[in-house]
Amino acid sequence: MPSQHASHWGLEPGVRFLNHGSFGACPTAVLEAQSRYRAELEGQPVRFMAREIGERLDVSRGALARFVHADAQDLVFVQNATTGVNSVLRSMELAPGDELLVTNQGYNACSNAARYVAERAGAKVVVVDLPFPIKDSGEATERVLAAVTPRTRLALLDHITSPTALVLPLAEIVPVLRERGVESLIDGAHAPGMLDLDLNALGAAYYTGNCHKWMCTPKGSALLWVRRELQGSVRPAVISHGANTPQPGRSRYLTEFDWCGTGDPTAVLCVPDAIRFFEELLPGGWAALRKHNHDLALAGRALLCDALGIEAPAPDDMIGSIASVPLPPGASAGPMGAFDVEPLQSRLEREHRIEVPIHPWPAPPARLLRISAQLYNAREDYQVLADALSVACAP
């Protein structure tokens, strides 16, 4: 049976949408709130953008800070997590021979940013090879820490890896890195809303994450958190008026990031609406939502593993609301770009109306299929996918 909550989204009827993780999907009620904010903006653009925007951003910032257990003065909004990563990396002063750690399961766009800043400075990007399938979280911790050298300046780590959907054990890794003099930049693109975050307790140097994925805000809303003593050295990717327009009682960090040129701020203003929507939708609020999605992701993964005749490739405690499974090798042995679509993914959409991502990983012809679990999904969606895969991947 379809999910009883599917009516809260405007997803295309008949499509089994198992790819919430790529871009999210915003509930109708939150989109209606955005429309109201846009009507206010367009009704009096100067008042909205020049006189009121600071106070409005502070309201959203305060709601988000409470949600991720942070202090509001440490949070700024960025367009997406990739923007947050670029802002931090391009603010760093690297020297020839310095090393940046990334992993082989990192998000390609952010690894590209690391390579760019390293090449420009004559520094080096060191790739940590994390296993998948993986036995336990300790394997990830050991691999990352073993790659640290006296030249390591920063570790860029995903909180939840994009291709393999693993929740990395940051509470174990980050403190040890810091003890060794290595700061952490966490790409938490999937984490806000999926995990119960406590940014103050984590102790990373920098943390960025999308609100438009698992918090289900409109596209174009993400957070950047910077540990307070480091905020003076972090500049936005776009330098604008805040560079020489101080505001009483506000740090340059807030002033610069709050205004990066004219844009549509309404996605960010919807953060309190999205938080409130899900808090009120289920008995138990966000905790119940996270548990529901986690349990559904595990159930869906189990169906796929049975259909493919494989063991679960990761322990349950390393899974959030997305899960990946390896598929038999694909037909293509050549490289695929970030915007190329794997043939089986197209076939599933065309023949079964299933929207689910398939990534060549670690390189073609090896590939992974990743499912997402959100309130609008039902167990039946994963059964239909499992049935289709048992035919498409039959020897």
TACOR-V232132 format. One line per field, one symbol per residue. ss: DSSP state (h for helix, s for strand, l for the rest). burial: I if it has 24 or more other C-alpha atoms within 12 Angstrom, else O. Layout:
BEGIN
ss: ???
burial: ???
END
This chain:
BEGIN
ss: lllllhhhsllllllssllhhhhlllshhhhhhhhhhhhhhhhlhhhhhhhhhhhhhhhhhhhhhhhllllhhhssssllhhhhhhhhhlllllllllsssssllllhhhhhhhhhhhhhhllsssssllllllllhhhhhhhhhhlllllssssssslsllllllsllhhhhhhhhhhlllsssssllllsllslllhhhhlllssssslllllllllllssssslhhhhhhlllllllhhhllllllllhhhhhhhlllllllhhhhlhhhhhhhhhhhlllhhhhhhhhhhhhhhhhhhhhhhhhlllllllhhhlllsssssslllllllllllllllhhhhhhhhhhlsslssssllllllssssssllllllhhhhhhhhhhhhhhlll
burial: OOOOOIOIIOOOOOIIIIIIIIIIIIIOIIIIIIOOIIOOIOOOOOOIIOOOIIOIIIOIIIIIIIIIIIIIIIIIIIIIIIIIIIIIIIIIOIOOOIIIIIIIIIIIIIIOIIIOIIOOOOIIIIIIOIIIIIOIIIIIIOIIIOIIOOOIIIIIIIIIIIIIIIIIIIIOIIOIIIOOOIIIIIIIIIIIIIIIIIIIOIIIIIIIIIIIIIIIIIIIIIIIIIIIOOIOOIIIIIOOOOOOOOOOOOIIIIIIIIIIOOOIIIIIIIIIIIIIIIOOOOOOOIOOIIIIIIIIIIIIIIIIIOIIOOOIIIIIIIIIIIIIIIIIIIOOOOOOOOOOOIIIIOOIIOOIOIIIIIIIIIOOOIIIIIIIIIIIIIIOIIIIIIIIIOOOOOO
END
